[in-house]
Structures are given as C-alpha cells and as structure tokens.
Amino acid sequence: MPKAIPFWGIFLLIKLSWRVIYIEESDYLSLYLDNIKIKKGLDETTIPLSDINSIIIDNYTTTLSVSLINKCMDYKVNIVTCDNYHLPNSIILPYSGNYQSAFQLRKQINWDKQVLEIMWQYLIKAKINNQIMILKHLKKNSEVINKLTLFLEEVELNDKTNREGLSAKMYFRELYGKDFKRHAEDTVNAALNYGYSILRSQISRALVARGLNPHLGIFHRGASNAFNLADDFIEVYRPIVDCYVYQNITNESAFIRENRLDLIKLTTKKIKFDGQKQTITNTINLMIDAFLNTIETGEIEKLMFPEPIIYDL
C-alpha cells in the first residue's frame, strides 16, 4: 500500500519501487553520485534517482543545484515547484526526453487533422462518461446523470457543439452546489487546481519520455501554454480529483497540508483500465501508447481510456 514516510519535512510517497518525493523542509537539494542528497541543517539523506518518479518541492527557500536538475533529466524525473500558496507553478522536464525526439516532432507536426478531431471527440466522450461514473458512485441526482448521458450521446466530431462545456457546468454544480464557480478563489478550487497540476506533471513526463512535444496539442493550442498536449489528456483524469475534493474538501475552510499529500498520493492509487486494475501512473502510459498506435494505424477502435473510481483507498 502507498504510504507517506516523514523525515523532517520530506515525504516519500511509495508505490512498489517508484517514489514521489514531497519536500516541505530542506535547505539544499544536490547531487551525490546518482542520488539526490537532501540536507536540512546538519542532517542529510540520499535517495537513488533511479527509484524516483517525481520530486515536488513545496518550500520556496530551498536551494536546488543545476547538477541535480541535469541528472534528474537523465533519469526522466520531473521536478515540480510550488509557490507561496503551496500550488504547483512550474514543471521541469527534459528538453529531449527520447532519442527519437526530433523524428517524433516531425511526425507530431504532421499528425492527421481528421484523426485528431476524432481523437478529441473520443476524449470528451470518455471525460463525460467518467463524470457520469463519479456522479453515480456518489449517488447524485439521477436527472443530472440522465442529462449528462444525453450530452455524451451528442458529442460530435471535435466536440463542435461544446458538450464538454455544458456537461462540466451541470456536473460541477451537482458536486459542489449551485453557487459553485470554477476558478473562483476558494478552498475547493485551490484543491482542484493542485490535484490537476500534479496529474498534469505526470502526463507531461510520460509524453516527453515518448519524444512528444507537450506544446503541440490535439485540441488545446494556447500559444503561451507549454503543456497543451498534457491538457488534452488530463481531461479524462479530472473526475478522479473532483471526487476526492468532493469527499474531503467541500465543507473545509482551508486546503491543508494533509490534503496536498493525499492528492499527490492519488497518482499511486489503482483504477481500471481495459478491465484491469492499474496504478494511475501506469494508465497514463497505457493511454498515451494507445493514442500513438491510433495515430500510426488510424484504428480508432483501439483507443482506451481509464475509469475514474479508485480501488485502493
């Protein structure tokens, strides 16, 4: 089972051999051989980079060495830094995450636009389906569930009629109340933003490892957004965070440290993918591989997406 092991403000979120390191208190992070050395005062510890999936730094006074950053890139370890409000605000990823990056980039630029439009249609259908599953899981209003089911059936190529937006509006109000507004400055939105950011970093890591450029999205095309492609794929994972926030944050006045740790640990939990229970991190890799296969072959029926229900809370 995943667990958090404290060491003067360091939490190692462990699942099998992969670790997500959450650092809350540390003076220096540096490289020692092929290990991260974490130092606080006179105390220090080292952890092999080969065992690490991600490093989340939630302490803006920590000094991070360039040699450590470079070695993390070699090991495909993504680094997430948080701002004064404990929200992730940057992701450090390898500039070239795969030996075929240049070749993959040329292919990515020339992806078939019609296939991408179909892909976005399927992604949105999967997202709405996952929203429906969460509402059923939480025993929410059947009328809202029926309406989202209708929207699901109406999703067109490239979601031209914006069924995604209509579904999201009804879905969020059913979860968090009729007065809820996405992107407002409140505890629920802070928790949603945090959870989404952690998933975004994991998806970005998986994309870069396959030589893909996160700037070039399927649907998202923001000129200043370095993670358009990650923002496409995250859509089907958002309901996982939504459910946690509903069950743990809705009635809270503050987004506390324990909540942040739990949202980080979500990536080590198991959900269903293609009928089998897999960690969320594994499903990200499997989904992207299925996407790449579809891009190569045009076999849309082989697309696969995760289900949102957590099985090992």
C-alpha positions, 0 to 999 in steps of 0.5 A: 500500500502507498504510504507517506514516510516523514523525515523532517519535512520530506515525504516519500510517497511509495508505490512498489519501487517508484517514489514521489518525493514531497519536500516541505523542509530542506535547505539544499537539494544536490547531487551525490553520485546518482542520488539526490542528497537532501540536507536540512541543517546538519542532517542529510539523506540520499535517495537513488534517482533511479527509484524516483518518479517525481520530486515536488518541492513545496518550500520556496527557500530551498536551494536546488543545484543545476547538477541535480536538475541535469541528472534528474533529466537523465533519469526522466524525473520531473521536478515540480515547484510550488509557490507561496500558496503551496500550488504547483507553478512550474514543471521541469522536464527534459528538453529531449526526453527520447532519442527519437525526439526530433523524428517524433516532432516531425511526425507530431507536426504532421499528425492527421487533422481528421484523426485528431478531431476524432481523437478529441471527440473520443476524449470528451466522450470518455471525460463525460462518461467518467463524470457520469461514473463519479456522479453515480458512485456518489449517488447524485441526482439521477436527472443530472446523470440522465442529462449528462448521458444525453450530452455524451450521446451528442458529442460530435466530431471535435466536440463542435457543439461544446458538450464538454462545456455544458456537461462540466457546468451541470456536473460541477454544480451537482458536486459542489452546489449551485453557487459553485464557480470554477476558478473562483478563489476558494478552498475547493478550487485551490484543491482542484487546481493542485490535484490537476497540476500534479496529474498534469506533471505526470502526463507531461513526463510520460509524453516527453519520455515518448519524444512528444512535444507537450506544446503541440496539442490535439485540441488545446493550442494556447500559444503561451501554454507549454503543456497543451498536449498534457491538457488534452489528456488530463481531461479524462483524469479530472473526475478522479480529483473532483471526487476526492475534493468532493469527499474531503474538501467541500465543507473545509475552510482551508486546503491543508497540508494533509490534503496536498499529500493525499492528492499527490498520493492519488497518482499511486492509487489503482483504477481500471483500465481495459478491465484491469486494475492499474496504478494511475501512473501506469494508465497514463502510459497505457493511454498515451501508447494507445493514442500513438498506435491510433495515430500510426494505424488510424484504428480508432477502435483501439483507443482506451481510456481509464475509469475514474473510481479508485480501488485502493483507498 
